[in-house]
Amino acid sequence: MGSLSCLTPNGQVTIPRQILKTLGIGAGNQVYINIEKGRLVLRKVEVVTEKENSNTRVEAVPFF
């Protein structure tokens, strides 16, 4: 699945709805972005919440 999108002057890119739907992400979700072999890669992030005693720890983990 591929699609063409434009980069705005602010460095933002619109991700097509079909790609968002396929990844299961939407507005407000976090994503992991990195460069692999000269390509920009965007991955869905799973947010993990752990409770230890009375402390709550939240960690964003890339979904590979």
C-alpha atoms as an extended CHARMM CRD file, in Angstrom:
* protein
*
        64  EXT
         1         1  MET       CA              0.0000000000        0.0000000000        0.0000000000  PROA      1               0.0000000000
         2         2  GLY       CA              1.4530000000        3.3340000000       -0.9930000000  PROA      2               0.0000000000
         3         3  SER       CA              0.2800000000        6.9100000000       -1.2100000000  PROA      3               0.0000000000
         4         4  LEU       CA              1.6110000000       10.3440000000       -2.1050000000  PROA      4               0.0000000000
         5         5  SER       CA              1.4960000000       13.1460000000        0.4700000000  PROA      5               0.0000000000
         6         6  CYS       CA              2.9580000000       16.6580000000        0.7270000000  PROA      6               0.0000000000
         7         7  LEU       CA              5.1730000000       18.0940000000        3.4350000000  PROA      7               0.0000000000
         8         8  THR       CA              3.8230000000       21.3800000000        4.8700000000  PROA      8               0.0000000000
         9         9  PRO       CA              6.0660000000       24.3900000000        5.5630000000  PROA      9               0.0000000000
        10        10  ASN       CA              5.8980000000       23.3470000000        9.2530000000  PROA      10              0.0000000000
        11        11  GLY       CA              7.3090000000       19.8990000000        8.4640000000  PROA      11              0.0000000000
        12        12  GLN       CA              3.9840000000       18.0830000000        8.8800000000  PROA      12              0.0000000000
        13        13  VAL       CA              2.7100000000       15.2500000000        6.7060000000  PROA      13              0.0000000000
        14        14  THR       CA             -0.8880000000       14.1020000000        6.3370000000  PROA      14              0.0000000000
        15        15  ILE       CA             -1.1150000000       10.3180000000        6.6430000000  PROA      15              0.0000000000
        16        16  PRO       CA             -3.9000000000        8.9410000000        4.4280000000  PROA      16              0.0000000000
        17        17  ARG       CA             -6.9520000000        7.5140000000        6.2500000000  PROA      17              0.0000000000
        18        18  GLN       CA             -6.4780000000        4.0350000000        4.8040000000  PROA      18              0.0000000000
        19        19  ILE       CA             -2.9690000000        3.8190000000        6.2710000000  PROA      19              0.0000000000
        20        20  LEU       CA             -4.1940000000        5.1130000000        9.6560000000  PROA      20              0.0000000000
        21        21  LYS       CA             -6.9980000000        2.5450000000        9.5830000000  PROA      21              0.0000000000
        22        22  THR       CA             -4.6090000000       -0.2770000000        8.6600000000  PROA      22              0.0000000000
        23        23  LEU       CA             -2.2740000000        0.6340000000       11.5430000000  PROA      23              0.0000000000
        24        24  GLY       CA             -5.1820000000        1.1330000000       13.9410000000  PROA      24              0.0000000000
        25        25  ILE       CA             -4.1080000000        4.6650000000       14.8890000000  PROA      25              0.0000000000
        26        26  GLY       CA             -5.8430000000        8.0270000000       14.9610000000  PROA      26              0.0000000000
        27        27  ALA       CA             -5.6420000000       11.5500000000       16.3040000000  PROA      27              0.0000000000
        28        28  GLY       CA             -3.7940000000       11.7110000000       19.6180000000  PROA      28              0.0000000000
        29        29  ASN       CA             -2.0260000000        8.3590000000       19.2540000000  PROA      29              0.0000000000
        30        30  GLN       CA              1.7530000000        8.2830000000       19.5760000000  PROA      30              0.0000000000
        31        31  VAL       CA              3.9110000000        6.8880000000       16.7890000000  PROA      31              0.0000000000
        32        32  TYR       CA              7.5950000000        5.9570000000       16.6160000000  PROA      32              0.0000000000
        33        33  ILE       CA              9.5310000000        7.4950000000       13.7100000000  PROA      33              0.0000000000
        34        34  ASN       CA             13.0390000000        6.5360000000       12.6720000000  PROA      34              0.0000000000
        35        35  ILE       CA             15.2550000000        6.1280000000        9.6230000000  PROA      35              0.0000000000
        36        36  GLU       CA             16.1130000000        2.6450000000        8.3750000000  PROA      36              0.0000000000
        37        37  LYS       CA             18.3270000000        2.1360000000        5.3320000000  PROA      37              0.0000000000
        38        38  GLY       CA             17.6580000000        5.6940000000        4.1440000000  PROA      38              0.0000000000
        39        39  ARG       CA             13.8650000000        5.4060000000        4.5440000000  PROA      39              0.0000000000
        40        40  LEU       CA             11.5450000000        7.1150000000        6.9830000000  PROA      40              0.0000000000
        41        41  VAL       CA              9.6730000000        4.4690000000        8.9950000000  PROA      41              0.0000000000
        42        42  LEU       CA              6.5930000000        5.1410000000       11.1310000000  PROA      42              0.0000000000
        43        43  ARG       CA              5.4090000000        2.5110000000       13.6260000000  PROA      43              0.0000000000
        44        44  LYS       CA              2.4040000000        2.2510000000       15.8900000000  PROA      44              0.0000000000
        45        45  VAL       CA              3.2620000000        2.6540000000       19.5870000000  PROA      45              0.0000000000
        46        46  GLU       CA              1.6200000000        0.6250000000       22.3320000000  PROA      46              0.0000000000
        47        47  VAL       CA              1.2890000000        2.5040000000       25.6270000000  PROA      47              0.0000000000
        48        48  VAL       CA              2.0550000000        0.2550000000       28.6020000000  PROA      48              0.0000000000
        49        49  THR       CA              0.9150000000        1.2720000000       32.0850000000  PROA      49              0.0000000000
        50        50  GLU       CA              2.3480000000       -0.5220000000       35.1100000000  PROA      50              0.0000000000
        51        51  LYS       CA              1.3820000000       -0.0100000000       38.7330000000  PROA      51              0.0000000000
        52        52  GLU       CA              4.0530000000       -0.7350000000       41.3100000000  PROA      52              0.0000000000
        53        53  ASN       CA              2.9490000000       -0.0660000000       44.8870000000  PROA      53              0.0000000000
        54        54  SER       CA              1.3900000000        3.4040000000       44.7100000000  PROA      54              0.0000000000
        55        55  ASN       CA              3.4710000000        4.5520000000       41.7120000000  PROA      55              0.0000000000
        56        56  THR       CA              2.2090000000        4.4520000000       38.1480000000  PROA      56              0.0000000000
        57        57  ARG       CA              4.6920000000        4.1690000000       35.2880000000  PROA      57              0.0000000000
        58        58  VAL       CA              3.7070000000        4.8090000000       31.6690000000  PROA      58              0.0000000000
        59        59  GLU       CA              5.9780000000        3.6910000000       28.8480000000  PROA      59              0.0000000000
        60        60  ALA       CA              5.5410000000        3.9850000000       25.0800000000  PROA      60              0.0000000000
        61        61  VAL       CA              6.7700000000        0.8640000000       23.3170000000  PROA      61              0.0000000000
        62        62  PRO       CA              7.1240000000        0.6770000000       19.5110000000  PROA      62              0.0000000000
        63        63  PHE       CA              4.9340000000       -2.0440000000       18.0340000000  PROA      63              0.0000000000
        64        64  PHE       CA              7.1760000000       -4.0510000000       15.6820000000  PROA      64              0.0000000000
